[in-house]
Amino acid sequence: MAEEEADDDAKGHDNPKQHNNALNNFVCAAFYGLMGVEERSEKLKDPILRGYWVPDMSSKTLTNDQLFRPNFNLTFGKQKRWHKDVAKQIKDKGLSFSRAYLNNAEVNALTIDMIIDRLGIVFKNARAKYKMRGKQQVEQDECEMTKRRTGRKLRKAKGRMKVRNLVAKLQSREYDWMFGVDYQSTDESEWEEVISEGSGDERPGRTTHIKSQNPWQSHPPRYRAAHVQELFALLDTHRIEDQTFDALTLYKT
C-alpha cells in the first residue's frame, strides 16, 4: 500500500494547464462515481423530490452508502446547498473512483473552493447532456405519436373505402379525395379505432373495434362543409356495422 502511495506521489503535474486538465478529470470521475453511473455517461438519473442523496440499493451489504442525485433541471448556482458537501466527498473519496489523474499529495492540497470551482464546470457539461437526452426523448415521442396517428388514418381510410359502395352519392370520382389518408382526421375524428390488448399496431390475432366515444373530446374539422360531414357520418355508420359483422364472423369461426 505504501509502495502504491509512493508511486502516486511521483506522478506530479508541473505544467499548470496539465494540472488543470487532470483536476477537471479527477472531479469529473468522482462526480459520476458519486452518482453511481459510468464516467461521462449520458444515462444520468432524474432528480429526486427531496434532498440530493439516495440509498445505494445495488449494495449487497448493509452499509450507509448513498448515491448523489443533483437536480439537472436547475443551474449549478441554484444548488449551493450541496456544493460543500459534495466537494468534501470528492476530496475524501475521489481516489477510490480513479487514481489516473491526481496523486495523494495533489488531492490533499486541494481546497474545497478549488473543487467547487471545477465541480461547476463538470456539472454544466453533465446538465447539457441531460437536457439533450430530454430533447431527444421528446422528439422520439413525437415521432411515435406521428406513426400512431398515421396508422389510425390509414385504417380509417381503408375502412371507409370498404363501405364506399354502400353510399350511392360517393360512387362519383369527385369524392375520391374523401378516402385519401391525409384527409382522415385523428384527434378531430368522430370515431376512435382501438386495437385490443392496448397495442397501437395491427397484428395477427388482434381485433380492431370502433367505439363512438373518444378518450379526448373530438370535433369535426372546421374546414369540412356540413354536407361533407354528413357523408362521413353515413360512411362511418356503415363502417361500424361492417366492423361489427367482421368481429362476429371471426368469433364464430
PyRosetta script that sets phi, psi and omega in degrees:
from pyrosetta import init, pose_from_sequence

init()
pose = pose_from_sequence("MAEEEADDDAKGHDNPKQHNNALNNFVCAAFYGLMGVEERSEKLKDPILRGYWVPDMSSKTLTNDQLFRPNFNLTFGKQKRWHKDVAKQIKDKGLSFSRAYLNNAEVNALTIDMIIDRLGIVFKNARAKYKMRGKQQVEQDECEMTKRRTGRKLRKAKGRMKVRNLVAKLQSREYDWMFGVDYQSTDESEWEEVISEGSGDERPGRTTHIKSQNPWQSHPPRYRAAHVQELFALLDTHRIEDQTFDALTLYKT")
pose.set_psi(1, -45.3)
pose.set_omega(1, 178.9)
pose.set_phi(2, -62.7)
pose.set_psi(2, -36.7)
pose.set_omega(2, 179.0)
pose.set_phi(3, -64.2)
pose.set_psi(3, -40.5)
pose.set_omega(3, 179.8)
pose.set_phi(4, -64.4)
pose.set_psi(4, -40.7)
pose.set_omega(4, 179.8)
pose.set_phi(5, -67.5)
pose.set_psi(5, -36.1)
pose.set_omega(5, 178.5)
pose.set_phi(6, -64.0)
pose.set_psi(6, -40.9)
pose.set_omega(6, 176.8)
pose.set_phi(7, -62.2)
pose.set_psi(7, -41.2)
pose.set_omega(7, 179.8)
pose.set_phi(8, -62.4)
pose.set_psi(8, -43.2)
pose.set_omega(8, -177.9)
pose.set_phi(9, -64.6)
pose.set_psi(9, -24.2)
pose.set_omega(9, -178.9)
pose.set_phi(10, -77.4)
pose.set_psi(10, -16.1)
pose.set_omega(10, -176.6)
pose.set_phi(11, -90.2)
pose.set_psi(11, 59.3)
pose.set_omega(11, -178.7)
pose.set_phi(12, -78.2)
pose.set_psi(12, 165.7)
pose.set_omega(12, 178.2)
pose.set_phi(13, -124.1)
pose.set_psi(13, 100.5)
pose.set_omega(13, -177.7)
pose.set_phi(14, -77.6)
pose.set_psi(14, -33.0)
pose.set_omega(14, -179.6)
pose.set_phi(15, -76.3)
pose.set_psi(15, 122.7)
pose.set_omega(15, -178.1)
pose.set_phi(16, -56.5)
pose.set_psi(16, -42.5)
pose.set_omega(16, 179.4)
pose.set_phi(17, -64.2)
pose.set_psi(17, -41.6)
pose.set_omega(17, 178.4)
pose.set_phi(18, -63.1)
pose.set_psi(18, -39.6)
pose.set_omega(18, 179.9)
pose.set_phi(19, -66.9)
pose.set_psi(19, -40.3)
pose.set_omega(19, 178.9)
pose.set_phi(20, -62.5)
pose.set_psi(20, -43.2)
pose.set_omega(20, 178.1)
pose.set_phi(21, -63.5)
pose.set_psi(21, -41.7)
pose.set_omega(21, 179.4)
pose.set_phi(22, -65.0)
pose.set_psi(22, -39.7)
pose.set_omega(22, 178.7)
pose.set_phi(23, -64.7)
pose.set_psi(23, -43.8)
pose.set_omega(23, 176.9)
pose.set_phi(24, -58.6)
pose.set_psi(24, -46.2)
pose.set_omega(24, -179.2)
pose.set_phi(25, -65.1)
pose.set_psi(25, -38.4)
pose.set_omega(25, 178.6)
pose.set_phi(26, -63.3)
pose.set_psi(26, -48.4)
pose.set_omega(26, 179.7)
pose.set_phi(27, -64.6)
pose.set_psi(27, -38.2)
pose.set_omega(27, 179.4)
pose.set_phi(28, -62.8)
pose.set_psi(28, -46.6)
pose.set_omega(28, -179.8)
pose.set_phi(29, -61.8)
pose.set_psi(29, -41.8)
pose.set_omega(29, -179.9)
pose.set_phi(30, -69.3)
pose.set_psi(30, -40.2)
pose.set_omega(30, 179.3)
pose.set_phi(31, -58.2)
pose.set_psi(31, -49.8)
pose.set_omega(31, 178.9)
pose.set_phi(32, -68.9)
pose.set_psi(32, -34.6)
pose.set_omega(32, 178.2)
pose.set_phi(33, -63.6)
pose.set_psi(33, -40.7)
pose.set_omega(33, 178.6)
pose.set_phi(34, -65.2)
pose.set_psi(34, -27.7)
pose.set_omega(34, 177.7)
pose.set_phi(35, -82.8)
pose.set_psi(35, -14.7)
pose.set_omega(35, 179.7)
pose.set_phi(36, 79.1)
pose.set_psi(36, 25.3)
pose.set_omega(36, 177.8)
pose.set_phi(37, -122.6)
pose.set_psi(37, 160.2)
pose.set_omega(37, -179.0)
pose.set_phi(38, -63.0)
pose.set_psi(38, 142.2)
pose.set_omega(38, -177.4)
pose.set_phi(39, -55.4)
pose.set_psi(39, 130.8)
pose.set_omega(39, -179.8)
pose.set_phi(40, 63.1)
pose.set_psi(40, 19.9)
pose.set_omega(40, 179.6)
pose.set_phi(41, -69.4)
pose.set_psi(41, 152.3)
pose.set_omega(41, 175.8)
pose.set_phi(42, -92.9)
pose.set_psi(42, -3.7)
pose.set_omega(42, -178.9)
pose.set_phi(43, -89.1)
pose.set_psi(43, 60.7)
pose.set_omega(43, -178.9)
pose.set_phi(44, -77.5)
pose.set_psi(44, 147.2)
pose.set_omega(44, -175.3)
pose.set_phi(45, -83.6)
pose.set_psi(45, 150.7)
pose.set_omega(45, 176.8)
pose.set_phi(46, -73.2)
pose.set_psi(46, 153.0)
pose.set_omega(46, 179.4)
pose.set_phi(47, -67.9)
pose.set_psi(47, 158.8)
pose.set_omega(47, 176.8)
pose.set_phi(48, -98.7)
pose.set_psi(48, 166.0)
pose.set_omega(48, -174.7)
pose.set_phi(49, -67.9)
pose.set_psi(49, -40.6)
pose.set_omega(49, -177.9)
pose.set_phi(50, -134.2)
pose.set_psi(50, 143.1)
pose.set_omega(50, 178.1)
pose.set_phi(51, 73.6)
pose.set_psi(51, -167.8)
pose.set_omega(51, -179.6)
pose.set_phi(52, -145.6)
pose.set_psi(52, 15.5)
pose.set_omega(52, 173.9)
pose.set_phi(53, -127.3)
pose.set_psi(53, 140.4)
pose.set_omega(53, 175.0)
pose.set_phi(54, -129.7)
pose.set_psi(54, 151.3)
pose.set_omega(54, 177.9)
pose.set_phi(55, -60.8)
pose.set_psi(55, 143.1)
pose.set_omega(55, 177.4)
pose.set_phi(56, -82.4)
pose.set_psi(56, 97.1)
pose.set_omega(56, -176.2)
pose.set_phi(57, -74.8)
pose.set_psi(57, -11.0)
pose.set_omega(57, 179.9)
pose.set_phi(58, -80.5)
pose.set_psi(58, -14.2)
pose.set_omega(58, -178.9)
pose.set_phi(59, -69.5)
pose.set_psi(59, 132.4)
pose.set_omega(59, -178.2)
pose.set_phi(60, -88.4)
pose.set_psi(60, -4.7)
pose.set_omega(60, 178.9)
pose.set_phi(61, -118.6)
pose.set_psi(61, 160.3)
pose.set_omega(61, 178.9)
pose.set_phi(62, -78.9)
pose.set_psi(62, 97.1)
pose.set_omega(62, -179.7)
pose.set_phi(63, -128.1)
pose.set_psi(63, 174.0)
pose.set_omega(63, 177.3)
pose.set_phi(64, -99.5)
pose.set_psi(64, 18.0)
pose.set_omega(64, -179.0)
pose.set_phi(65, -62.6)
pose.set_psi(65, 136.9)
pose.set_omega(65, 178.7)
pose.set_phi(66, -130.8)
pose.set_psi(66, 156.9)
pose.set_omega(66, 179.8)
pose.set_phi(67, -110.8)
pose.set_psi(67, 140.2)
pose.set_omega(67, -177.3)
pose.set_phi(68, -79.4)
pose.set_psi(68, 134.0)
pose.set_omega(68, 178.5)
pose.set_phi(69, -132.1)
pose.set_psi(69, 83.2)
pose.set_omega(69, 176.0)
pose.set_phi(70, -72.0)
pose.set_psi(70, 162.3)
pose.set_omega(70, 179.1)
pose.set_phi(71, -97.3)
pose.set_psi(71, 103.0)
pose.set_omega(71, -178.1)
pose.set_phi(72, -76.6)
pose.set_psi(72, -1.9)
pose.set_omega(72, 175.2)
pose.set_phi(73, -83.4)
pose.set_psi(73, -13.6)
pose.set_omega(73, 179.4)
pose.set_phi(74, -112.0)
pose.set_psi(74, 156.6)
pose.set_omega(74, 176.8)
pose.set_phi(75, -74.5)
pose.set_psi(75, 164.6)
pose.set_omega(75, 179.8)
pose.set_phi(76, -61.1)
pose.set_psi(76, -41.0)
pose.set_omega(76, -177.7)
pose.set_phi(77, -64.0)
pose.set_psi(77, -22.6)
pose.set_omega(77, -179.2)
pose.set_phi(78, -91.7)
pose.set_psi(78, 9.5)
pose.set_omega(78, -178.8)
pose.set_phi(79, -129.1)
pose.set_psi(79, 40.1)
pose.set_omega(79, -176.6)
pose.set_phi(80, -63.7)
pose.set_psi(80, -19.0)
pose.set_omega(80, -176.3)
pose.set_phi(81, -62.6)
pose.set_psi(81, -25.1)
pose.set_omega(81, -179.9)
pose.set_phi(82, -107.7)
pose.set_psi(82, -1.6)
pose.set_omega(82, -176.2)
pose.set_phi(83, -55.4)
pose.set_psi(83, -54.7)
pose.set_omega(83, -176.5)
pose.set_phi(84, -67.3)
pose.set_psi(84, -39.9)
pose.set_omega(84, -179.5)
pose.set_phi(85, -61.1)
pose.set_psi(85, -48.5)
pose.set_omega(85, -178.6)
pose.set_phi(86, -69.6)
pose.set_psi(86, -38.4)
pose.set_omega(86, 178.3)
pose.set_phi(87, -61.0)
pose.set_psi(87, -40.4)
pose.set_omega(87, 177.7)
pose.set_phi(88, -65.4)
pose.set_psi(88, -40.1)
pose.set_omega(88, 177.6)
pose.set_phi(89, -62.1)
pose.set_psi(89, -39.8)
pose.set_omega(89, -179.8)
pose.set_phi(90, -65.4)
pose.set_psi(90, -41.6)
pose.set_omega(90, 179.3)
pose.set_phi(91, -67.0)
pose.set_psi(91, -40.1)
pose.set_omega(91, -177.1)
pose.set_phi(92, -76.6)
pose.set_psi(92, -36.8)
pose.set_omega(92, -172.4)
pose.set_phi(93, -114.5)
pose.set_psi(93, -3.3)
pose.set_omega(93, -173.2)
pose.set_phi(94, -54.0)
pose.set_psi(94, -42.2)
pose.set_omega(94, -178.1)
pose.set_phi(95, -69.3)
pose.set_psi(95, -17.0)
pose.set_omega(95, 177.5)
pose.set_phi(96, -75.7)
pose.set_psi(96, -18.2)
pose.set_omega(96, 178.1)
pose.set_phi(97, -92.7)
pose.set_psi(97, -34.3)
pose.set_omega(97, 177.5)
pose.set_phi(98, -163.2)
pose.set_psi(98, 132.1)
pose.set_omega(98, 176.1)
pose.set_phi(99, -109.5)
pose.set_psi(99, 17.1)
pose.set_omega(99, -173.7)
pose.set_phi(100, -86.9)
pose.set_psi(100, -13.8)
pose.set_omega(100, -170.6)
pose.set_phi(101, -110.4)
pose.set_psi(101, -46.6)
pose.set_omega(101, -179.5)
pose.set_phi(102, -126.2)
pose.set_psi(102, 155.2)
pose.set_omega(102, 176.1)
pose.set_phi(103, -98.9)
pose.set_psi(103, 177.8)
pose.set_omega(103, -176.9)
pose.set_phi(104, -58.1)
pose.set_psi(104, -45.5)
pose.set_omega(104, -177.2)
pose.set_phi(105, -63.2)
pose.set_psi(105, -40.4)
pose.set_omega(105, -179.2)
pose.set_phi(106, -67.7)
pose.set_psi(106, -38.9)
pose.set_omega(106, 178.3)
pose.set_phi(107, -67.3)
pose.set_psi(107, -41.9)
pose.set_omega(107, 179.2)
pose.set_phi(108, -62.5)
pose.set_psi(108, -28.7)
pose.set_omega(108, -178.3)
pose.set_phi(109, -80.2)
pose.set_psi(109, -11.9)
pose.set_omega(109, -178.4)
pose.set_phi(110, -71.5)
pose.set_psi(110, 140.1)
pose.set_omega(110, 172.4)
pose.set_phi(111, -97.6)
pose.set_psi(111, 162.3)
pose.set_omega(111, 179.1)
pose.set_phi(112, -61.9)
pose.set_psi(112, -38.9)
pose.set_omega(112, 179.8)
pose.set_phi(113, -64.6)
pose.set_psi(113, -37.9)
pose.set_omega(113, 177.8)
pose.set_phi(114, -62.1)
pose.set_psi(114, -42.8)
pose.set_omega(114, -179.1)
pose.set_phi(115, -67.7)
pose.set_psi(115, -42.3)
pose.set_omega(115, 179.2)
pose.set_phi(116, -61.1)
pose.set_psi(116, -38.9)
pose.set_omega(116, 178.8)
pose.set_phi(117, -59.4)
pose.set_psi(117, -46.2)
pose.set_omega(117, 179.3)
pose.set_phi(118, -73.2)
pose.set_psi(118, -32.3)
pose.set_omega(118, 179.4)
pose.set_phi(119, -61.3)
pose.set_psi(119, -35.5)
pose.set_omega(119, 178.2)
pose.set_phi(120, -62.5)
pose.set_psi(120, -38.6)
pose.set_omega(120, 179.2)
pose.set_phi(121, -68.3)
pose.set_psi(121, -44.8)
pose.set_omega(121, -179.7)
pose.set_phi(122, -63.3)
pose.set_psi(122, -43.6)
pose.set_omega(122, -179.6)
pose.set_phi(123, -62.7)
pose.set_psi(123, -42.4)
pose.set_omega(123, -179.5)
pose.set_phi(124, -59.0)
pose.set_psi(124, -43.6)
pose.set_omega(124, 179.2)
pose.set_phi(125, -66.7)
pose.set_psi(125, -41.2)
pose.set_omega(125, 179.0)
pose.set_phi(126, -66.1)
pose.set_psi(126, -39.2)
pose.set_omega(126, 179.3)
pose.set_phi(127, -63.3)
pose.set_psi(127, -38.3)
pose.set_omega(127, 178.2)
pose.set_phi(128, -62.2)
pose.set_psi(128, -39.6)
pose.set_omega(128, 177.4)
pose.set_phi(129, -64.2)
pose.set_psi(129, -42.9)
pose.set_omega(129, -178.5)
pose.set_phi(130, -62.7)
pose.set_psi(130, -44.4)
pose.set_omega(130, -178.9)
pose.set_phi(131, -68.5)
pose.set_psi(131, -36.1)
pose.set_omega(131, 177.5)
pose.set_phi(132, -65.6)
pose.set_psi(132, -39.3)
pose.set_omega(132, 177.5)
pose.set_phi(133, -61.8)
pose.set_psi(133, -41.2)
pose.set_omega(133, 178.1)
pose.set_phi(134, -63.8)
pose.set_psi(134, -39.6)
pose.set_omega(134, 178.3)
pose.set_phi(135, -64.3)
pose.set_psi(135, -42.4)
pose.set_omega(135, 179.4)
pose.set_phi(136, -64.7)
pose.set_psi(136, -36.8)
pose.set_omega(136, 178.9)
pose.set_phi(137, -66.2)
pose.set_psi(137, -40.1)
pose.set_omega(137, 178.3)
pose.set_phi(138, -62.2)
pose.set_psi(138, -44.9)
pose.set_omega(138, 179.4)
pose.set_phi(139, -62.9)
pose.set_psi(139, -38.9)
pose.set_omega(139, 178.6)
pose.set_phi(140, -66.5)
pose.set_psi(140, -41.8)
pose.set_omega(140, 178.7)
pose.set_phi(141, -63.3)
pose.set_psi(141, -40.8)
pose.set_omega(141, 179.1)
pose.set_phi(142, -65.2)
pose.set_psi(142, -37.6)
pose.set_omega(142, 178.2)
pose.set_phi(143, -64.5)
pose.set_psi(143, -43.5)
pose.set_omega(143, 178.8)
pose.set_phi(144, -64.5)
pose.set_psi(144, -38.8)
pose.set_omega(144, 178.1)
pose.set_phi(145, -62.7)
pose.set_psi(145, -42.4)
pose.set_omega(145, 178.6)
pose.set_phi(146, -62.1)
pose.set_psi(146, -41.6)
pose.set_omega(146, 178.8)
pose.set_phi(147, -62.4)
pose.set_psi(147, -44.3)
pose.set_omega(147, -179.8)
pose.set_phi(148, -63.3)
pose.set_psi(148, -43.8)
pose.set_omega(148, -179.2)
pose.set_phi(149, -65.5)
pose.set_psi(149, -40.5)
pose.set_omega(149, 178.0)
pose.set_phi(150, -63.8)
pose.set_psi(150, -40.3)
pose.set_omega(150, 177.7)
pose.set_phi(151, -62.0)
pose.set_psi(151, -41.7)
pose.set_omega(151, 178.2)
pose.set_phi(152, -64.1)
pose.set_psi(152, -42.6)
pose.set_omega(152, 179.2)
pose.set_phi(153, -62.1)
pose.set_psi(153, -41.6)
pose.set_omega(153, -179.2)
pose.set_phi(154, -64.5)
pose.set_psi(154, -44.2)
pose.set_omega(154, 178.6)
pose.set_phi(155, -64.7)
pose.set_psi(155, -37.7)
pose.set_omega(155, 179.5)
pose.set_phi(156, -66.3)
pose.set_psi(156, -44.0)
pose.set_omega(156, 179.6)
pose.set_phi(157, -62.0)
pose.set_psi(157, -41.9)
pose.set_omega(157, 179.5)
pose.set_phi(158, -65.5)
pose.set_psi(158, -41.7)
pose.set_omega(158, 179.6)
pose.set_phi(159, -64.3)
pose.set_psi(159, -39.9)
pose.set_omega(159, 179.2)
pose.set_phi(160, -71.1)
pose.set_psi(160, -38.4)
pose.set_omega(160, 178.1)
pose.set_phi(161, -63.6)
pose.set_psi(161, -34.8)
pose.set_omega(161, -177.6)
pose.set_phi(162, -63.1)
pose.set_psi(162, -32.5)
pose.set_omega(162, -177.3)
pose.set_phi(163, -107.4)
pose.set_psi(163, 11.0)
pose.set_omega(163, -178.2)
pose.set_phi(164, -58.0)
pose.set_psi(164, -37.3)
pose.set_omega(164, -177.3)
pose.set_phi(165, -65.7)
pose.set_psi(165, -11.9)
pose.set_omega(165, -179.6)
pose.set_phi(166, -86.3)
pose.set_psi(166, -8.7)
pose.set_omega(166, 178.5)
pose.set_phi(167, -114.2)
pose.set_psi(167, 106.0)
pose.set_omega(167, -172.5)
pose.set_phi(168, -55.6)
pose.set_psi(168, -42.0)
pose.set_omega(168, -174.5)
pose.set_phi(169, -64.5)
pose.set_psi(169, -25.4)
pose.set_omega(169, -175.0)
pose.set_phi(170, -86.4)
pose.set_psi(170, 5.1)
pose.set_omega(170, 179.1)
pose.set_phi(171, -74.4)
pose.set_psi(171, -19.5)
pose.set_omega(171, 179.6)
pose.set_phi(172, -72.6)
pose.set_psi(172, 144.0)
pose.set_omega(172, -177.7)
pose.set_phi(173, -67.5)
pose.set_psi(173, -15.8)
pose.set_omega(173, 179.5)
pose.set_phi(174, -66.8)
pose.set_psi(174, -12.5)
pose.set_omega(174, 179.6)
pose.set_phi(175, -104.3)
pose.set_psi(175, 9.6)
pose.set_omega(175, -179.8)
pose.set_phi(176, -57.6)
pose.set_psi(176, -34.5)
pose.set_omega(176, -177.3)
pose.set_phi(177, -59.6)
pose.set_psi(177, -25.8)
pose.set_omega(177, -178.3)
pose.set_phi(178, -65.8)
pose.set_psi(178, -16.6)
pose.set_omega(178, -175.0)
pose.set_phi(179, -108.3)
pose.set_psi(179, 9.6)
pose.set_omega(179, 175.4)
pose.set_phi(180, -77.5)
pose.set_psi(180, 145.1)
pose.set_omega(180, -177.2)
pose.set_phi(181, -60.0)
pose.set_psi(181, -40.6)
pose.set_omega(181, -176.3)
pose.set_phi(182, -64.5)
pose.set_psi(182, -25.4)
pose.set_omega(182, -177.5)
pose.set_phi(183, -85.1)
pose.set_psi(183, -16.2)
pose.set_omega(183, 179.8)
pose.set_phi(184, -71.7)
pose.set_psi(184, 131.2)
pose.set_omega(184, -179.6)
pose.set_phi(185, -90.0)
pose.set_psi(185, 161.6)
pose.set_omega(185, 177.5)
pose.set_phi(186, -114.8)
pose.set_psi(186, -79.1)
pose.set_omega(186, -179.0)
pose.set_phi(187, -62.1)
pose.set_psi(187, -27.9)
pose.set_omega(187, -176.9)
pose.set_phi(188, -92.8)
pose.set_psi(188, -1.4)
pose.set_omega(188, -173.1)
pose.set_phi(189, -72.0)
pose.set_psi(189, 157.6)
pose.set_omega(189, -177.7)
pose.set_phi(190, -80.2)
pose.set_psi(190, -21.2)
pose.set_omega(190, -176.3)
pose.set_phi(191, -129.7)
pose.set_psi(191, 153.7)
pose.set_omega(191, 179.0)
pose.set_phi(192, -119.9)
pose.set_psi(192, 124.9)
pose.set_omega(192, 177.2)
pose.set_phi(193, -91.9)
pose.set_psi(193, 133.9)
pose.set_omega(193, -175.4)
pose.set_phi(194, -127.0)
pose.set_psi(194, 134.0)
pose.set_omega(194, 174.9)
pose.set_phi(195, -93.2)
pose.set_psi(195, 132.6)
pose.set_omega(195, 179.2)
pose.set_phi(196, -61.3)
pose.set_psi(196, 156.5)
pose.set_omega(196, -178.7)
pose.set_phi(197, 69.4)
pose.set_psi(197, 14.5)
pose.set_omega(197, 173.5)
pose.set_phi(198, 70.6)
pose.set_psi(198, 19.3)
pose.set_omega(198, -179.4)
pose.set_phi(199, -88.7)
pose.set_psi(199, 148.9)
pose.set_omega(199, 175.6)
pose.set_phi(200, -92.8)
pose.set_psi(200, 2.2)
pose.set_omega(200, -178.3)
pose.set_phi(201, -118.6)
pose.set_psi(201, 147.0)
pose.set_omega(201, 174.4)
pose.set_phi(202, -85.2)
pose.set_psi(202, 122.4)
pose.set_omega(202, 179.7)
pose.set_phi(203, -131.7)
pose.set_psi(203, 157.3)
pose.set_omega(203, 178.4)
pose.set_phi(204, -55.4)
pose.set_psi(204, 136.6)
pose.set_omega(204, 177.9)
pose.set_phi(205, 86.9)
pose.set_psi(205, -0.2)
pose.set_omega(205, 178.4)
pose.set_phi(206, -111.9)
pose.set_psi(206, 142.3)
pose.set_omega(206, -174.3)
pose.set_phi(207, -109.6)
pose.set_psi(207, 133.2)
pose.set_omega(207, 174.4)
pose.set_phi(208, -92.7)
pose.set_psi(208, 130.5)
pose.set_omega(208, 175.1)
pose.set_phi(209, -130.7)
pose.set_psi(209, 163.8)
pose.set_omega(209, -175.5)
pose.set_phi(210, -116.2)
pose.set_psi(210, 133.6)
pose.set_omega(210, 174.1)
pose.set_phi(211, -122.6)
pose.set_psi(211, 149.0)
pose.set_omega(211, -172.3)
pose.set_phi(212, -85.2)
pose.set_psi(212, -9.0)
pose.set_omega(212, 179.3)
pose.set_phi(213, -114.2)
pose.set_psi(213, 121.5)
pose.set_omega(213, -179.3)
pose.set_phi(214, -82.8)
pose.set_psi(214, 157.7)
pose.set_omega(214, 173.9)
pose.set_phi(215, -69.4)
pose.set_psi(215, -14.8)
pose.set_omega(215, 173.4)
pose.set_phi(216, -118.1)
pose.set_psi(216, 164.7)
pose.set_omega(216, 177.4)
pose.set_phi(217, -78.8)
pose.set_psi(217, 123.9)
pose.set_omega(217, -175.9)
pose.set_phi(218, -111.9)
pose.set_psi(218, 151.3)
pose.set_omega(218, 178.4)
pose.set_phi(219, -139.6)
pose.set_psi(219, 148.1)
pose.set_omega(219, 173.7)
pose.set_phi(220, -61.7)
pose.set_psi(220, 145.2)
pose.set_omega(220, 177.5)
pose.set_phi(221, -57.0)
pose.set_psi(221, 140.6)
pose.set_omega(221, -176.1)
pose.set_phi(222, -66.4)
pose.set_psi(222, -23.8)
pose.set_omega(222, -177.3)
pose.set_phi(223, -81.6)
pose.set_psi(223, -2.4)
pose.set_omega(223, 178.6)
pose.set_phi(224, -84.4)
pose.set_psi(224, 132.3)
pose.set_omega(224, 173.5)
pose.set_phi(225, -71.8)
pose.set_psi(225, 156.7)
pose.set_omega(225, -176.1)
pose.set_phi(226, -60.0)
pose.set_psi(226, -41.8)
pose.set_omega(226, -176.8)
pose.set_phi(227, -69.6)
pose.set_psi(227, -28.2)
pose.set_omega(227, 176.7)
pose.set_phi(228, -71.6)
pose.set_psi(228, -40.4)
pose.set_omega(228, 178.1)
pose.set_phi(229, -62.5)
pose.set_psi(229, -36.8)
pose.set_omega(229, 177.8)
pose.set_phi(230, -64.5)
pose.set_psi(230, -38.1)
pose.set_omega(230, 178.1)
pose.set_phi(231, -66.6)
pose.set_psi(231, -40.2)
pose.set_omega(231, 177.0)
pose.set_phi(232, -63.9)
pose.set_psi(232, -41.0)
pose.set_omega(232, 179.4)
pose.set_phi(233, -63.2)
pose.set_psi(233, -40.3)
pose.set_omega(233, 178.2)
pose.set_phi(234, -65.7)
pose.set_psi(234, -43.3)
pose.set_omega(234, 177.4)
pose.set_phi(235, -58.0)
pose.set_psi(235, -44.4)
pose.set_omega(235, -176.4)
pose.set_phi(236, -71.4)
pose.set_psi(236, -26.6)
pose.set_omega(236, 173.5)
pose.set_phi(237, -62.5)
pose.set_psi(237, -46.0)
pose.set_omega(237, 177.1)
pose.set_phi(238, -66.8)
pose.set_psi(238, -35.9)
pose.set_omega(238, -178.3)
pose.set_phi(239, -65.2)
pose.set_psi(239, -41.3)
pose.set_omega(239, 178.4)
pose.set_phi(240, -64.3)
pose.set_psi(240, -43.6)
pose.set_omega(240, 179.5)
pose.set_phi(241, -62.3)
pose.set_psi(241, -42.2)
pose.set_omega(241, 179.8)
pose.set_phi(242, -65.6)
pose.set_psi(242, -41.3)
pose.set_omega(242, -179.8)
pose.set_phi(243, -66.0)
pose.set_psi(243, -40.5)
pose.set_omega(243, 178.1)
pose.set_phi(244, -64.0)
pose.set_psi(244, -41.5)
pose.set_omega(244, 179.1)
pose.set_phi(245, -62.1)
pose.set_psi(245, -44.2)
pose.set_omega(245, 179.1)
pose.set_phi(246, -62.4)
pose.set_psi(246, -40.1)
pose.set_omega(246, -179.6)
pose.set_phi(247, -65.5)
pose.set_psi(247, -42.0)
pose.set_omega(247, 179.4)
pose.set_phi(248, -66.3)
pose.set_psi(248, -41.1)
pose.set_omega(248, 178.6)
pose.set_phi(249, -61.6)
pose.set_psi(249, -44.1)
pose.set_omega(249, 179.5)
pose.set_phi(250, -62.2)
pose.set_psi(250, -39.9)
pose.set_omega(250, -179.5)
pose.set_phi(251, -65.1)
pose.set_psi(251, -41.5)
pose.set_omega(251, -177.7)
pose.set_phi(252, -71.2)
pose.set_psi(252, -30.1)
pose.set_omega(252, -179.3)
pose.set_phi(253, -86.3)
pose.dump_pdb("model.pdb")
